[in-house]
Amino acid sequence: MNRKTLCALLVSMSLCGCGTMDNLNGARGPTRVYGGVRQDMREVAVGNRAAVLDIPASAIGDTVTLPVAVGRKLTETR
Protein backbone atom coordinates (compact mmCIF):
# COMPACT_ATOMS: atom_id res chain seq x y z
CA MET A 1 0.00 0.00 0.00
CA ASN A 2 1.49 3.31 -0.98
CA ARG A 3 1.67 6.36 1.21
CA LYS A 4 -1.14 8.33 -0.49
CA THR A 5 -3.55 5.43 -0.19
CA LEU A 6 -2.71 5.00 3.47
CA CYS A 7 -3.24 8.71 4.17
CA ALA A 8 -6.57 8.70 2.32
CA LEU A 9 -7.68 5.64 4.27
CA LEU A 10 -6.75 7.18 7.62
CA VAL A 11 -8.52 10.46 6.82
CA SER A 12 -11.68 8.69 5.69
CA MET A 13 -11.69 6.49 8.79
CA SER A 14 -11.30 9.49 11.06
CA LEU A 15 -14.34 11.15 9.51
CA CYS A 16 -16.61 8.12 9.92
CA GLY A 17 -19.00 7.66 12.79
CA CYS A 18 -19.61 11.37 13.32
CA GLY A 19 -23.31 10.77 13.99
CA THR A 20 -22.46 8.37 16.80
CA MET A 21 -20.02 10.79 18.37
CA ASP A 22 -22.58 13.62 18.22
CA ASN A 23 -25.16 11.33 19.79
CA LEU A 24 -22.91 10.30 22.68
CA ASN A 25 -21.61 13.75 23.54
CA GLY A 26 -25.07 15.34 23.41
CA ALA A 27 -24.22 17.77 20.61
CA ARG A 28 -27.69 17.42 19.10
CA GLY A 29 -29.83 16.75 22.14
CA PRO A 30 -30.16 13.84 24.55
CA THR A 31 -28.56 10.48 23.78
CA ARG A 32 -30.83 8.23 21.72
CA VAL A 33 -30.59 4.55 20.88
CA TYR A 34 -29.06 4.40 17.37
CA GLY A 35 -29.01 8.19 17.40
CA GLY A 36 -26.02 8.32 15.05
CA VAL A 37 -27.85 6.49 12.29
CA ARG A 38 -30.96 8.58 12.90
CA GLN A 39 -28.93 11.77 12.59
CA ASP A 40 -27.30 10.58 9.38
CA MET A 41 -30.71 9.72 7.91
CA ARG A 42 -31.97 13.21 8.80
CA GLU A 43 -28.95 14.70 7.06
CA VAL A 44 -29.63 12.63 3.94
CA ALA A 45 -33.29 13.71 3.99
CA VAL A 46 -32.32 17.39 3.87
CA GLY A 47 -29.99 16.81 0.94
CA ASN A 48 -26.59 16.11 2.49
CA ARG A 49 -25.60 13.18 0.28
CA ALA A 50 -22.20 12.86 1.95
CA ALA A 51 -23.93 11.60 5.09
CA VAL A 52 -24.73 8.36 3.23
CA LEU A 53 -21.05 7.46 3.57
CA ASP A 54 -21.26 7.77 7.35
CA ILE A 55 -24.29 5.51 7.85
CA PRO A 56 -22.39 2.17 7.94
CA ALA A 57 -19.78 3.52 10.35
CA SER A 58 -22.47 5.06 12.55
CA ALA A 59 -24.38 1.77 12.55
CA ILE A 60 -21.29 -0.06 13.77
CA GLY A 61 -20.50 2.66 16.29
CA ASP A 62 -24.08 2.76 17.56
CA THR A 63 -24.08 -1.03 17.98
CA VAL A 64 -20.80 -1.00 19.90
CA THR A 65 -21.97 1.85 22.14
CA LEU A 66 -25.50 0.48 22.57
CA PRO A 67 -24.98 -0.37 26.28
CA VAL A 68 -23.95 3.24 26.94
CA ALA A 69 -26.96 4.68 25.10
CA VAL A 70 -29.41 2.30 26.78
CA GLY A 71 -27.90 3.04 30.19
CA ARG A 72 -28.27 6.77 29.65
CA LYS A 73 -31.87 6.37 28.47
CA LEU A 74 -32.74 4.26 31.52
CA THR A 75 -31.27 6.76 33.98
CA GLU A 76 -32.87 9.63 32.07
CA THR A 77 -36.41 8.29 32.53
CA ARG A 78 -36.15 7.85 36.30
PDB file of N, CA, C and O in Angstrom, chain B, residues numbered from 101:
ATOM      1  N   MET B 101       0.856  -1.166   0.000  1.00  0.00           N
ATOM      2  CA  MET B 101       0.000   0.000   0.000  1.00  0.00           C
ATOM      3  C   MET B 101       0.906   1.234   0.000  1.00  0.00           C
ATOM      4  O   MET B 101       1.815   1.357   0.821  1.00  0.00           O
ATOM      5  N   ASN B 102       0.639   2.133  -0.932  1.00  0.00           N
ATOM      6  CA  ASN B 102       1.494   3.315  -0.982  1.00  0.00           C
ATOM      7  C   ASN B 102       1.058   4.358   0.048  1.00  0.00           C
ATOM      8  O   ASN B 102       0.017   4.237   0.692  1.00  0.00           O
ATOM      9  N   ARG B 103       1.869   5.350   0.170  1.00  0.00           N
ATOM     10  CA  ARG B 103       1.672   6.365   1.214  1.00  0.00           C
ATOM     11  C   ARG B 103       0.390   7.177   1.016  1.00  0.00           C
ATOM     12  O   ARG B 103      -0.306   7.473   1.988  1.00  0.00           O
ATOM     13  N   LYS B 104       0.071   7.539  -0.225  1.00  0.00           N
ATOM     14  CA  LYS B 104      -1.139   8.334  -0.492  1.00  0.00           C
ATOM     15  C   LYS B 104      -2.400   7.541  -0.158  1.00  0.00           C
ATOM     16  O   LYS B 104      -3.354   8.087   0.396  1.00  0.00           O
ATOM     17  N   THR B 105      -2.401   6.274  -0.493  1.00  0.00           N
ATOM     18  CA  THR B 105      -3.554   5.431  -0.188  1.00  0.00           C
ATOM     19  C   THR B 105      -3.731   5.289   1.315  1.00  0.00           C
ATOM     20  O   THR B 105      -4.853   5.340   1.821  1.00  0.00           O
ATOM     21  N   LEU B 106      -2.642   5.112   2.019  1.00  0.00           N
ATOM     22  CA  LEU B 106      -2.711   4.997   3.469  1.00  0.00           C
ATOM     23  C   LEU B 106      -3.241   6.278   4.102  1.00  0.00           C
ATOM     24  O   LEU B 106      -4.080   6.225   5.002  1.00  0.00           O
ATOM     25  N   CYS B 107      -2.761   7.419   3.641  1.00  0.00           N
ATOM     26  CA  CYS B 107      -3.243   8.706   4.171  1.00  0.00           C
ATOM     27  C   CYS B 107      -4.723   8.903   3.887  1.00  0.00           C
ATOM     28  O   CYS B 107      -5.469   9.354   4.757  1.00  0.00           O
ATOM     29  N   ALA B 108      -5.156   8.567   2.668  1.00  0.00           N
ATOM     30  CA  ALA B 108      -6.575   8.697   2.321  1.00  0.00           C
ATOM     31  C   ALA B 108      -7.433   7.783   3.186  1.00  0.00           C
ATOM     32  O   ALA B 108      -8.518   8.173   3.619  1.00  0.00           O
ATOM     33  N   LEU B 109      -6.958   6.587   3.437  1.00  0.00           N
ATOM     34  CA  LEU B 109      -7.684   5.643   4.270  1.00  0.00           C
ATOM     35  C   LEU B 109      -7.795   6.147   5.706  1.00  0.00           C
ATOM     36  O   LEU B 109      -8.864   6.060   6.311  1.00  0.00           O
ATOM     37  N   LEU B 110      -6.725   6.661   6.244  1.00  0.00           N
ATOM     38  CA  LEU B 110      -6.746   7.183   7.617  1.00  0.00           C
ATOM     39  C   LEU B 110      -7.668   8.389   7.757  1.00  0.00           C
ATOM     40  O   LEU B 110      -8.392   8.508   8.746  1.00  0.00           O
ATOM     41  N   VAL B 111      -7.645   9.279   6.774  1.00  0.00           N
ATOM     42  CA  VAL B 111      -8.519  10.461   6.819  1.00  0.00           C
ATOM     43  C   VAL B 111      -9.976  10.032   6.740  1.00  0.00           C
ATOM     44  O   VAL B 111     -10.811  10.524   7.499  1.00  0.00           O
ATOM     45  N   SER B 112     -10.287   9.115   5.821  1.00  0.00           N
ATOM     46  CA  SER B 112     -11.680   8.687   5.691  1.00  0.00           C
ATOM     47  C   SER B 112     -12.158   7.957   6.941  1.00  0.00           C
ATOM     48  O   SER B 112     -13.315   8.109   7.332  1.00  0.00           O
ATOM     49  N   MET B 113     -11.302   7.176   7.568  1.00  0.00           N
ATOM     50  CA  MET B 113     -11.694   6.485   8.794  1.00  0.00           C
ATOM     51  C   MET B 113     -11.893   7.462   9.946  1.00  0.00           C
ATOM     52  O   MET B 113     -12.741   7.227  10.808  1.00  0.00           O
ATOM     53  N   SER B 114     -11.145   8.533   9.979  1.00  0.00           N
ATOM     54  CA  SER B 114     -11.295   9.494  11.065  1.00  0.00           C
ATOM     55  C   SER B 114     -12.576  10.303  10.933  1.00  0.00           C
ATOM     56  O   SER B 114     -13.070  10.848  11.920  1.00  0.00           O
ATOM     57  N   LEU B 115     -13.116  10.386   9.726  1.00  0.00           N
ATOM     58  CA  LEU B 115     -14.339  11.145   9.513  1.00  0.00           C
ATOM     59  C   LEU B 115     -15.598  10.307   9.698  1.00  0.00           C
ATOM     60  O   LEU B 115     -16.701  10.854   9.736  1.00  0.00           O
ATOM     61  N   CYS B 116     -15.454   9.009   9.812  1.00  0.00           N
ATOM     62  CA  CYS B 116     -16.608   8.118   9.920  1.00  0.00           C
ATOM     63  C   CYS B 116     -17.110   8.041  11.354  1.00  0.00           C
ATOM     64  O   CYS B 116     -16.347   8.176  12.310  1.00  0.00           O
ATOM     65  N   GLY B 117     -18.409   7.823  11.474  1.00  0.00           N
ATOM     66  CA  GLY B 117     -19.005   7.663  12.792  1.00  0.00           C
ATOM     67  C   GLY B 117     -19.304   8.977  13.479  1.00  0.00           C
ATOM     68  O   GLY B 117     -19.478   9.012  14.697  1.00  0.00           O
ATOM     69  N   CYS B 118     -19.367  10.056  12.724  1.00  0.00           N
ATOM     70  CA  CYS B 118     -19.615  11.371  13.320  1.00  0.00           C
ATOM     71  C   CYS B 118     -20.985  11.436  13.985  1.00  0.00           C
ATOM     72  O   CYS B 118     -21.140  12.075  15.026  1.00  0.00           O
ATOM     73  N   GLY B 119     -21.978  10.781  13.392  1.00  0.00           N
ATOM     74  CA  GLY B 119     -23.305  10.771  13.991  1.00  0.00           C
ATOM     75  C   GLY B 119     -23.303  10.124  15.360  1.00  0.00           C
ATOM     76  O   GLY B 119     -23.974  10.601  16.275  1.00  0.00           O
ATOM     77  N   THR B 120     -22.565   9.057  15.507  1.00  0.00           N
ATOM     78  CA  THR B 120     -22.461   8.372  16.799  1.00  0.00           C
ATOM     79  C   THR B 120     -21.796   9.268  17.832  1.00  0.00           C
ATOM     80  O   THR B 120     -22.253   9.362  18.972  1.00  0.00           O
ATOM     81  N   MET B 121     -20.728   9.918  17.433  1.00  0.00           N
ATOM     82  CA  MET B 121     -20.021  10.788  18.373  1.00  0.00           C
ATOM     83  C   MET B 121     -20.910  11.953  18.811  1.00  0.00           C
ATOM     84  O   MET B 121     -20.934  12.307  19.989  1.00  0.00           O
ATOM     85  N   ASP B 122     -21.643  12.550  17.859  1.00  0.00           N
ATOM     86  CA  ASP B 122     -22.580  13.623  18.217  1.00  0.00           C
ATOM     87  C   ASP B 122     -23.652  13.115  19.168  1.00  0.00           C
ATOM     88  O   ASP B 122     -24.045  13.817  20.100  1.00  0.00           O
ATOM     89  N   ASN B 123     -24.121  11.908  18.939  1.00  0.00           N
ATOM     90  CA  ASN B 123     -25.155  11.329  19.791  1.00  0.00           C
ATOM     91  C   ASN B 123     -24.642  11.131  21.214  1.00  0.00           C
ATOM     92  O   ASN B 123     -25.339  11.452  22.176  1.00  0.00           O
ATOM     93  N   LEU B 124     -23.442  10.609  21.349  1.00  0.00           N
ATOM     94  CA  LEU B 124     -22.915  10.299  22.676  1.00  0.00           C
ATOM     95  C   LEU B 124     -22.507  11.537  23.473  1.00  0.00           C
ATOM     96  O   LEU B 124     -22.624  11.553  24.698  1.00  0.00           O
ATOM     97  N   ASN B 125     -22.031  12.566  22.787  1.00  0.00           N
ATOM     98  CA  ASN B 125     -21.610  13.749  23.544  1.00  0.00           C
ATOM     99  C   ASN B 125     -22.724  14.769  23.709  1.00  0.00           C
ATOM    100  O   ASN B 125     -22.505  15.831  24.291  1.00  0.00           O
ATOM    101  N   GLY B 126     -23.921  14.464  23.205  1.00  0.00           N
ATOM    102  CA  GLY B 126     -25.066  15.344  23.413  1.00  0.00           C
ATOM    103  C   GLY B 126     -25.055  16.584  22.563  1.00  0.00           C
ATOM    104  O   GLY B 126     -25.722  17.562  22.900  1.00  0.00           O
ATOM    105  N   ALA B 127     -24.314  16.579  21.466  1.00  0.00           N
ATOM    106  CA  ALA B 127     -24.220  17.769  20.614  1.00  0.00           C
ATOM    107  C   ALA B 127     -25.548  18.133  19.970  1.00  0.00           C
ATOM    108  O   ALA B 127     -25.786  19.301  19.661  1.00  0.00           O
ATOM    109  N   ARG B 128     -26.403  17.159  19.767  1.00  0.00           N
ATOM    110  CA  ARG B 128     -27.688  17.424  19.100  1.00  0.00           C
ATOM    111  C   ARG B 128     -28.866  16.978  19.959  1.00  0.00           C
ATOM    112  O   ARG B 128     -29.878  16.512  19.434  1.00  0.00           O
ATOM    113  N   GLY B 129     -28.742  17.115  21.241  1.00  0.00           N
ATOM    114  CA  GLY B 129     -29.825  16.746  22.137  1.00  0.00           C
ATOM    115  C   GLY B 129     -29.454  15.547  22.982  1.00  0.00           C
ATOM    116  O   GLY B 129     -28.296  15.133  23.008  1.00  0.00           O
ATOM    117  N   PRO B 130     -30.437  14.988  23.674  1.00  0.00           N
ATOM    118  CA  PRO B 130     -30.159  13.844  24.550  1.00  0.00           C
ATOM    119  C   PRO B 130     -29.734  12.611  23.749  1.00  0.00           C
ATOM    120  O   PRO B 130     -30.054  12.482  22.567  1.00  0.00           O
ATOM    121  N   THR B 131     -29.018  11.721  24.406  1.00  0.00           N
ATOM    122  CA  THR B 131     -28.563  10.479  23.781  1.00  0.00           C
ATOM    123  C   THR B 131     -29.755   9.617  23.428  1.00  0.00           C
ATOM    124  O   THR B 131     -30.651   9.412  24.247  1.00  0.00           O
ATOM    125  N   ARG B 132     -29.763   9.105  22.188  1.00  0.00           N
ATOM    126  CA  ARG B 132     -30.832   8.234  21.719  1.00  0.00           C
ATOM    127  C   ARG B 132     -30.241   6.906  21.275  1.00  0.00           C
ATOM    128  O   ARG B 132     -29.089   6.851  20.844  1.00  0.00           O
ATOM    129  N   VAL B 133     -31.016   5.847  21.375  1.00  0.00           N
ATOM    130  CA  VAL B 133     -30.590   4.547  20.875  1.00  0.00           C
ATOM    131  C   VAL B 133     -30.509   4.651  19.349  1.00  0.00           C
ATOM    132  O   VAL B 133     -31.465   5.066  18.694  1.00  0.00           O
ATOM    133  N   TYR B 134     -29.368   4.274  18.803  1.00  0.00           N
ATOM    134  CA  TYR B 134     -29.060   4.400  17.375  1.00  0.00           C
ATOM    135  C   TYR B 134     -29.253   5.843  16.891  1.00  0.00           C
ATOM    136  O   TYR B 134     -29.725   6.079  15.779  1.00  0.00           O
ATOM    137  N   GLY B 135     -28.891   6.775  17.724  1.00  0.00           N
ATOM    138  CA  GLY B 135     -29.012   8.187  17.398  1.00  0.00           C
ATOM    139  C   GLY B 135     -28.083   8.630  16.284  1.00  0.00           C
ATOM    140  O   GLY B 135     -28.400   9.577  15.564  1.00  0.00           O
ATOM    141  N   GLY B 136     -26.947   7.971  16.124  1.00  0.00           N
ATOM    142  CA  GLY B 136     -26.021   8.324  15.050  1.00  0.00           C
ATOM    143  C   GLY B 136     -26.601   8.025  13.687  1.00  0.00           C
ATOM    144  O   GLY B 136     -26.496   8.839  12.770  1.00  0.00           O
ATOM    145  N   VAL B 137     -27.212   6.859  13.550  1.00  0.00           N
ATOM    146  CA  VAL B 137     -27.845   6.491  12.287  1.00  0.00           C
ATOM    147  C   VAL B 137     -29.043   7.391  12.029  1.00  0.00           C
ATOM    148  O   VAL B 137     -29.270   7.816  10.896  1.00  0.00           O
ATOM    149  N   ARG B 138     -29.798   7.679  13.061  1.00  0.00           N
ATOM    150  CA  ARG B 138     -30.957   8.576  12.905  1.00  0.00           C
ATOM    151  C   ARG B 138     -30.515   9.954  12.418  1.00  0.00           C
ATOM    152  O   ARG B 138     -31.137  10.543  11.535  1.00  0.00           O
ATOM    153  N   GLN B 139     -29.432  10.457  13.007  1.00  0.00           N
ATOM    154  CA  GLN B 139     -28.927  11.771  12.595  1.00  0.00           C
ATOM    155  C   GLN B 139     -28.454  11.745  11.146  1.00  0.00           C
ATOM    156  O   GLN B 139     -28.726  12.674  10.386  1.00  0.00           O
ATOM    157  N   ASP B 140     -27.758  10.699  10.769  1.00  0.00           N
ATOM    158  CA  ASP B 140     -27.303  10.576   9.381  1.00  0.00           C
ATOM    159  C   ASP B 140     -28.481  10.526   8.418  1.00  0.00           C
ATOM    160  O   ASP B 140     -28.437  11.144   7.355  1.00  0.00           O
ATOM    161  N   MET B 141     -29.528   9.802   8.776  1.00  0.00           N
ATOM    162  CA  MET B 141     -30.713   9.721   7.912  1.00  0.00           C
ATOM    163  C   MET B 141     -31.391  11.082   7.789  1.00  0.00           C
ATOM    164  O   MET B 141     -31.887  11.433   6.719  1.00  0.00           O
ATOM    165  N   ARG B 142     -31.417  11.846   8.874  1.00  0.00           N
ATOM    166  CA  ARG B 142     -31.974  13.210   8.797  1.00  0.00           C
ATOM    167  C   ARG B 142     -31.150  14.074   7.859  1.00  0.00           C
ATOM    168  O   ARG B 142     -31.694  14.851   7.075  1.00  0.00           O
ATOM    169  N   GLU B 143     -29.833  13.932   7.945  1.00  0.00           N
ATOM    170  CA  GLU B 143     -28.946  14.702   7.064  1.00  0.00           C
ATOM    171  C   GLU B 143     -29.178  14.343   5.591  1.00  0.00           C
ATOM    172  O   GLU B 143     -29.188  15.222   4.730  1.00  0.00           O
ATOM    173  N   VAL B 144     -29.362  13.065   5.311  1.00  0.00           N
ATOM    174  CA  VAL B 144     -29.633  12.626   3.940  1.00  0.00           C
ATOM    175  C   VAL B 144     -30.968  13.196   3.469  1.00  0.00           C
ATOM    176  O   VAL B 144     -31.092  13.613   2.317  1.00  0.00           O
ATOM    177  N   ALA B 145     -31.966  13.217   4.350  1.00  0.00           N
ATOM    178  CA  ALA B 145     -33.293  13.710   3.993  1.00  0.00           C
ATOM    179  C   ALA B 145     -33.283  15.188   3.617  1.00  0.00           C
ATOM    180  O   ALA B 145     -34.085  15.618   2.788  1.00  0.00           O
ATOM    181  N   VAL B 146     -32.389  15.966   4.212  1.00  0.00           N
ATOM    182  CA  VAL B 146     -32.322  17.392   3.874  1.00  0.00           C
ATOM    183  C   VAL B 146     -31.359  17.675   2.729  1.00  0.00           C
ATOM    184  O   VAL B 146     -31.119  18.833   2.388  1.00  0.00           O
ATOM    185  N   GLY B 147     -30.808  16.620   2.135  1.00  0.00           N
ATOM    186  CA  GLY B 147     -29.994  16.806   0.941  1.00  0.00           C
ATOM    187  C   GLY B 147     -28.494  16.662   1.107  1.00  0.00           C
ATOM    188  O   GLY B 147     -27.755  16.884   0.148  1.00  0.00           O
ATOM    189  N   ASN B 148     -28.020  16.301   2.281  1.00  0.00           N
ATOM    190  CA  ASN B 148     -26.589  16.110   2.490  1.00  0.00           C
ATOM    191  C   ASN B 148     -26.223  14.693   2.075  1.00  0.00           C
ATOM    192  O   ASN B 148     -26.255  13.773   2.892  1.00  0.00           O
ATOM    193  N   ARG B 149     -25.876  14.519   0.810  1.00  0.00           N
ATOM    194  CA  ARG B 149     -25.600  13.182   0.283  1.00  0.00           C
ATOM    195  C   ARG B 149     -24.335  12.572   0.865  1.00  0.00           C
ATOM    196  O   ARG B 149     -24.184  11.351   0.856  1.00  0.00           O
ATOM    197  N   ALA B 150     -23.439  13.382   1.362  1.00  0.00           N
ATOM    198  CA  ALA B 150     -22.202  12.858   1.945  1.00  0.00           C
ATOM    199  C   ALA B 150     -22.479  12.058   3.217  1.00  0.00           C
ATOM    200  O   ALA B 150     -21.673  11.207   3.595  1.00  0.00           O
ATOM    201  N   ALA B 151     -23.587  12.313   3.870  1.00  0.00           N
ATOM    202  CA  ALA B 151     -23.934  11.595   5.095  1.00  0.00           C
ATOM    203  C   ALA B 151     -24.200  10.119   4.826  1.00  0.00           C
ATOM    204  O   ALA B 151     -24.127   9.303   5.745  1.00  0.00           O
ATOM    205  N   VAL B 152     -24.508   9.766   3.580  1.00  0.00           N
ATOM    206  CA  VAL B 152     -24.727   8.358   3.229  1.00  0.00           C
ATOM    207  C   VAL B 152     -23.470   7.546   3.521  1.00  0.00           C
ATOM    208  O   VAL B 152     -23.556   6.385   3.922  1.00  0.00           O
ATOM    209  N   LEU B 153     -22.314   8.149   3.323  1.00  0.00           N
ATOM    210  CA  LEU B 153     -21.051   7.456   3.566  1.00  0.00           C
ATOM    211  C   LEU B 153     -20.830   7.154   5.048  1.00  0.00           C
ATOM    212  O   LEU B 153     -20.099   6.227   5.396  1.00  0.00           O
ATOM    213  N   ASP B 154     -21.456   7.930   5.903  1.00  0.00           N
ATOM    214  CA  ASP B 154     -21.265   7.773   7.346  1.00  0.00           C
ATOM    215  C   ASP B 154     -22.223   6.765   7.969  1.00  0.00           C
ATOM    216  O   ASP B 154     -21.999   6.329   9.098  1.00  0.00           O
ATOM    217  N   ILE B 155     -23.273   6.389   7.271  1.00  0.00           N
ATOM    218  CA  ILE B 155     -24.291   5.509   7.846  1.00  0.00           C
ATOM    219  C   ILE B 155     -23.721   4.161   8.287  1.00  0.00           C
ATOM    220  O   ILE B 155     -24.002   3.743   9.411  1.00  0.00           O
ATOM    221  N   PRO B 156     -22.932   3.453   7.461  1.00  0.00           N
ATOM    222  CA  PRO B 156     -22.394   2.170   7.940  1.00  0.00           C
ATOM    223  C   PRO B 156     -21.503   2.310   9.174  1.00  0.00           C
ATOM    224  O   PRO B 156     -21.587   1.497  10.094  1.00  0.00           O
ATOM    225  N   ALA B 157     -20.657   3.326   9.198  1.00  0.00           N
ATOM    226  CA  ALA B 157     -19.781   3.524  10.355  1.00  0.00           C
ATOM    227  C   ALA B 157     -20.587   3.888  11.595  1.00  0.00           C
ATOM    228  O   ALA B 157     -20.277   3.436  12.697  1.00  0.00           O
ATOM    229  N   SER B 158     -21.619   4.703  11.416  1.00  0.00           N
ATOM    230  CA  SER B 158     -22.466   5.057  12.553  1.00  0.00           C
ATOM    231  C   SER B 158     -23.250   3.849  13.052  1.00  0.00           C
ATOM    232  O   SER B 158     -23.474   3.710  14.255  1.00  0.00           O
ATOM    233  N   ALA B 159     -23.667   2.977  12.141  1.00  0.00           N
ATOM    234  CA  ALA B 159     -24.384   1.768  12.555  1.00  0.00           C
ATOM    235  C   ALA B 159     -23.487   0.878  13.405  1.00  0.00           C
ATOM    236  O   ALA B 159     -23.923   0.332  14.418  1.00  0.00           O
ATOM    237  N   ILE B 160     -22.250   0.736  12.994  1.00  0.00           N
ATOM    238  CA  ILE B 160     -21.291  -0.056  13.775  1.00  0.00           C
ATOM    239  C   ILE B 160     -21.015   0.628  15.110  1.00  0.00           C
ATOM    240  O   ILE B 160     -21.026  -0.017  16.159  1.00  0.00           O
ATOM    241  N   GLY B 161     -20.770   1.923  15.066  1.00  0.00           N
ATOM    242  CA  GLY B 161     -20.496   2.661  16.293  1.00  0.00           C
ATOM    243  C   GLY B 161     -21.671   2.652  17.254  1.00  0.00           C
ATOM    244  O   GLY B 161     -21.489   2.519  18.464  1.00  0.00           O
ATOM    245  N   ASP B 162     -22.885   2.793  16.713  1.00  0.00           N
ATOM    246  CA  ASP B 162     -24.077   2.757  17.565  1.00  0.00           C
ATOM    247  C   ASP B 162     -24.275   1.382  18.191  1.00  0.00           C
ATOM    248  O   ASP B 162     -24.717   1.278  19.335  1.00  0.00           O
ATOM    249  N   THR B 163     -23.948   0.323  17.443  1.00  0.00           N
ATOM    250  CA  THR B 163     -24.081  -1.028  17.981  1.00  0.00           C
ATOM    251  C   THR B 163     -23.067  -1.271  19.097  1.00  0.00           C
ATOM    252  O   THR B 163     -23.398  -1.859  20.127  1.00  0.00           O
ATOM    253  N   VAL B 164     -21.850  -0.823  18.890  1.00  0.00           N
ATOM    254  CA  VAL B 164     -20.804  -0.999  19.905  1.00  0.00           C
ATOM    255  C   VAL B 164     -21.122  -0.199  21.162  1.00  0.00           C
ATOM    256  O   VAL B 164     -20.863  -0.661  22.274  1.00  0.00           O
ATOM    257  N   THR B 165     -21.678   0.986  20.998  1.00  0.00           N
ATOM    258  CA  THR B 165     -21.970   1.851  22.141  1.00  0.00           C
ATOM    259  C   THR B 165     -23.414   1.712  22.632  1.00  0.00           C
ATOM    260  O   THR B 165     -23.883   2.531  23.422  1.00  0.00           O
ATOM    261  N   LEU B 166     -24.107   0.692  22.170  1.00  0.00           N
ATOM    262  CA  LEU B 166     -25.499   0.484  22.573  1.00  0.00           C
ATOM    263  C   LEU B 166     -25.675   0.381  24.091  1.00  0.00           C
ATOM    264  O   LEU B 166     -26.623   0.962  24.620  1.00  0.00           O
ATOM    265  N   PRO B 167     -24.806  -0.330  24.813  1.00  0.00           N
ATOM    266  CA  PRO B 167     -24.977  -0.368  26.277  1.00  0.00           C
ATOM    267  C   PRO B 167     -24.899   1.022  26.924  1.00  0.00           C
ATOM    268  O   PRO B 167     -25.604   1.292  27.897  1.00  0.00           O
ATOM    269  N   VAL B 168     -24.063   1.883  26.398  1.00  0.00           N
ATOM    270  CA  VAL B 168     -23.953   3.244  26.939  1.00  0.00           C
ATOM    271  C   VAL B 168     -25.239   4.018  26.683  1.00  0.00           C
ATOM    272  O   VAL B 168     -25.767   4.670  27.584  1.00  0.00           O
ATOM    273  N   ALA B 169     -25.742   3.947  25.453  1.00  0.00           N
ATOM    274  CA  ALA B 169     -26.958   4.680  25.100  1.00  0.00           C
ATOM    275  C   ALA B 169     -28.162   4.180  25.892  1.00  0.00           C
ATOM    276  O   ALA B 169     -28.969   4.977  26.371  1.00  0.00           O
ATOM    277  N   VAL B 170     -28.281   2.868  26.028  1.00  0.00           N
ATOM    278  CA  VAL B 170     -29.407   2.301  26.784  1.00  0.00           C
ATOM    279  C   VAL B 170     -29.294   2.697  28.256  1.00  0.00           C
ATOM    280  O   VAL B 170     -30.291   3.059  28.881  1.00  0.00           O
ATOM    281  N   GLY B 171     -28.102   2.631  28.799  1.00  0.00           N
ATOM    282  CA  GLY B 171     -27.898   3.036  30.193  1.00  0.00           C
ATOM    283  C   GLY B 171     -28.278   4.486  30.429  1.00  0.00           C
ATOM    284  O   GLY B 171     -28.897   4.811  31.441  1.00  0.00           O
ATOM    285  N   ARG B 172     -27.914   5.349  29.511  1.00  0.00           N
ATOM    286  CA  ARG B 172     -28.274   6.765  29.645  1.00  0.00           C
ATOM    287  C   ARG B 172     -29.772   6.973  29.535  1.00  0.00           C
ATOM    288  O   ARG B 172     -30.347   7.775  30.270  1.00  0.00           O
ATOM    289  N   LYS B 173     -30.412   6.250  28.614  1.00  0.00           N
ATOM    290  CA  LYS B 173     -31.870   6.368  28.474  1.00  0.00           C
ATOM    291  C   LYS B 173     -32.590   5.875  29.716  1.00  0.00           C
ATOM    292  O   LYS B 173     -33.587   6.468  30.128  1.00  0.00           O
ATOM    293  N   LEU B 174     -32.101   4.795  30.320  1.00  0.00           N
ATOM    294  CA  LEU B 174     -32.741   4.256  31.519  1.00  0.00           C
ATOM    295  C   LEU B 174     -32.607   5.204  32.704  1.00  0.00           C
ATOM    296  O   LEU B 174     -33.555   5.369  33.470  1.00  0.00           O
ATOM    297  N   THR B 175     -31.446   5.826  32.864  1.00  0.00           N
ATOM    298  CA  THR B 175     -31.270   6.760  33.981  1.00  0.00           C
ATOM    299  C   THR B 175     -31.973   8.080  33.702  1.00  0.00           C
ATOM    300  O   THR B 175     -32.313   8.806  34.636  1.00  0.00           O
ATOM    301  N   GLU B 176     -32.191   8.397  32.455  1.00  0.00           N
ATOM    302  CA  GLU B 176     -32.874   9.629  32.070  1.00  0.00           C
ATOM    303  C   GLU B 176     -34.358   9.570  32.413  1.00  0.00           C
ATOM    304  O   GLU B 176     -34.943  10.591  32.773  1.00  0.00           O
ATOM    305  N   THR B 177     -34.971   8.412  32.312  1.00  0.00           N
ATOM    306  CA  THR B 177     -36.408   8.292  32.528  1.00  0.00           C
ATOM    307  C   THR B 177     -36.792   8.164  33.998  1.00  0.00           C
ATOM    308  O   THR B 177     -37.976   8.223  34.330  1.00  0.00           O
ATOM    309  N   ARG B 178     -35.831   7.995  34.864  1.00  0.00           N
ATOM    310  CA  ARG B 178     -36.147   7.855  36.299  1.00  0.00           C
ATOM    311  C   ARG B 178     -36.349   9.175  36.942  1.00  0.00           C
ATOM    312  O   ARG B 178     -36.621   9.244  38.140  1.00  0.00           O
TER     313      ARG B 178
END
